[in-house]
Amino acid sequence: MKFLLPARAFLAGSLLLALASCAPPADRLIVWIEVDTLRADALGCYGNESVGAGQALPSPHIDRLADEGLLFERAYSAAPWTVPSLTTQFTGLWPWEHGALRLVQAPLQHPEWLPERMRAGGWETAGVTTNFVTRSDYGFARGFDQWDESLAKGHRGSFGKEAARKLLTMADQSRAEEGGDLFLYLLLFEPHFFYEDQPDARFGPGHSPGTKPYLGELTGEEELSDLRKRRAKLSAADAQFLRGRYQGEVAAVDAAVGELLDGLDQRGLLDDAWIVFTADHGEELMDRGWIGHTIHLHDELVRVPLILRPPSSLILDQGRSVEFPVSQIDLPATVLELAGIQGSIGHSNSLLPSVLGRNPVPFPRRYLYLHTDFDPPLAKAGPSEKRSLAWGVVDAKRKLKWIVDRKPGHELRSLLFDLNEDPGEVVNLASPEHGGRFEPQLQRLAGLDPDDPAGGGAVLLETEE
């Protein structure tokens, strides 16, 4: 049963002490599972109680990881789409710093890249991706001894289980040829659009118990561009149909995670593995009139699942949850500490001291930055609804979220949300009728320059009490 923990005194017996004092096993294993376009609230362990046809559950295998590990209730990606989000996770740099802001761009030569640090620290590295924008020609294979992108075929097709089997084969090869410590990385493309029909996991109208069959005009074969053109006319039933298709994709990716976990277990590796489970960003499913991602910084796009599941020898009470907000920028330093590799990377700070009670501060990072600068490669010149330029920050202490939306061709919008009272981000406290209530916070946050966040504004907030 999950419960919220104070930031201090998380565990009676510190895992950090266990990591530091116990002799490391001969062969250590870290498995990082990344899911493209996965909303946190689509998972059972984050409160999704939906049931599909045949009593199918959304995410039993992922829920198992949460039951055995640490679930972060409010983890944030730095960006609402893949390229900048993943680059932040591997470099410990904010999107405007690393500059990976375009689709299918030439690889950037960053000074540090997490898999390279792992390899330099003596770890074998192997990765499988099913997302075509993370191929080796865009720089995402850096630091991997083995890398497979043969299943990164595009928007259609469901290859999660096959990808899991490929990664298990890589683990077998590494153990047979090299032995030693092993870092495995798996990037699963489901549930990214196109939302495939999953015959073994159907959710939504007509499939979930107590729901009537869907009688609308959507077939599930529409292209995303067509859905967006029609979105103003889509009904609540149409939105539920799309959510059901998306939820089926979530169940499919959960089955792929189960394939990987079962394979590790059969090989005698699961009990000794640290498993990191997360997503690069979420998905908007008509929450605010949009379908997809990239353009907004709202909760459904930047709040992502994050689970750390330790080896079975490091015993936790079942289902521990961490309440304070965290940023994925701190994942690379966390993985380095798990690996016993000295030093950090970029601005990344390990999450372990905070969740294990060693850090006197009740949250590991006060300000969590958000950024999107998306320019579709095939878009015509001029304003476009697909273009975005927005910058924001979550104040982890006050649970406030501030966004400046500078979408090209549109008037600047300032947004402020109180995440304690309004987790769904409905009431804009920066609007004239609410502005006075949080005027001091607005004045402080106005010190952030969204055109040049690295030019003083970010430093101002980082150094304030």
C-alpha positions, 0 to 999 in steps of 0.5 A, a space after each residue: 500500500 502506498 503512502 507519502 513519506 517525509 523527505 527526511 528519514 525516508 528509510 530506517 536503514 539507509 540504502 546509501 549506507 548499503 551502497 557504500 559499505 557492502 562489497 559490490 557484487 561481481 556483476 552489477 546491473 542497471 536497467 533504464 526503461 524509457 517510454 515515449 509519450 507516457 502520461 503518469 496518470 495513465 498508469 495504475 500506480 498513479 491512480 488510473 483505475 480503468 479496466 478494459 475488455 476481459 478485465 484488462 488492467 492498464 499497467 500491472 507490470 509497471 505497477 509491480 515496479 512501483 510496489 517494489 520500489 520508490 514512486 515519485 508522485 510529481 516528476 517533471 520532464 524538462 520539455 514536452 517532446 523527445 529530443 530535448 527531454 532525452 538530451 537533458 536526461 543524458 547531459 544534465 543540462 537544460 534544453 536551452 543550454 544543450 541546444 537539442 531543440 529540433 527534430 532530426 538535427 545533426 548530433 550535438 557534441 556535448 562535453 559529457 553524455 551519460 552512457 559515455 560516462 558509464 562506459 568510462 567508469 568500466 560499465 558495459 553499455 547496451 541500448 535498444 530504441 524504437 523511436 526513429 528520432 533517436 537513431 545513431 545518426 542523430 547522436 543518441 548511440 554515443 557511449 553504447 557498446 551495443 546499440 540496436 535501432 532496427 525497430 525504429 521504423 516510424 509512427 505505425 507498428 508495435 514493437 515493444 516486446 521484440 525490442 525487449 527481447 533484443 535487449 535481453 539478447 544483448 545482455 546475454 552477449 555481454 555476459 558471455 563475452 565480457 562479464 562485469 557491470 552492465 547498463 541496459 537502456 530500452 526506449 519504447 515508442 508506444 504509446 506515441 501516436 499512431 494509437 494502434 488497436 491492441 486486440 488483447 488490451 482494448 479500453 474505452 467506450 464499449 470495452 471498459 465495463 459499464 460503457 456503451 459502444 462508441 457510435 461516433 465517426 472516428 475509426 482509429 485510422 485517422 492521421 494526426 493532422 486530420 484529427 487536429 483539423 477536426 478537433 473543434 468538432 470532436 465530441 466528448 465521446 470522440 475524446 473518450 474513444 481516443 483515450 481508449 486507444 491510447 490506453 490500449 497502447 499503454 497496456 501494450 507497452 506494459 506487456 513489453 516491460 513484463 517481457 523484459 522483467 520476465 527475461 531478466 528473472 529467467 536469467 537470474 538477473 532481476 533480483 540484483 538489478 536497479 531499475 529506472 522507469 520513466 517517460 520522456 513526456 506525456 500526451 494531451 488527449 483533448 485536455 485543453 483542445 489539443 491532441 499530441 505534445 510539443 506545444 504546451 507545458 501543462 501537467 499532462 505533457 511534462 508530469 511523467 512517471 518515475 520509479 526507482 526499483 532497487 535490488 531485492 537485497 536492499 529491502 524497502 517497505 512495499 510501495 513507498 511514494 515520494 511527494 516532493 517535485 523532482 526534475 529529470 535533469 537529476 536522473 544522470 547523477 542518480 544513475 552515476 551514484 547507483 553505479 558508484 561512479 564519482 562526480 556529477 554531470 552538467 547541473 545534475 544532482 543525485 536524488 538519492 540523498 534526498 530520498 534516503 534522508 541524508 539531505 537536510 533540505 526537504 526537496 532536492 531542487 527548489 526550481 524545476 525548469 520547463 522549456 519548449 521551442 518546437 518548429 516543425 521541419 515541414 511547416 510553412 513560413 509564418 505562424 503555425 499552431 504546431 509551433 511553440 515557444 514557452 518557458 516555465 518553472 515549478 517552485 517545489 517549495 511553494 508548489 507554484 508553476 509559472 509559464 510564459 507562452 511566447 508562441 510565435 504569431 500570438 500575444 504573450 501569455 503569463 500563467 501561474 498555477 497553485 499546484 496545491 489547490 489546483 493540480 489540474 492547472 485550471 485557474 490562472 492566478 496571473 489573470 487580472 482577476 487573480 493577479 493580486 493574490 500572488 503578486 509577490 510571487 509574480 514579482 519574483 518569478 518575473 525576474 526570470 527572463 524567458 528570452 535568456 533564462 541562462 543570463 541571470 534569471 535562473 541564477 537569481 532563483 537558484 540562489 534565493 532562499 
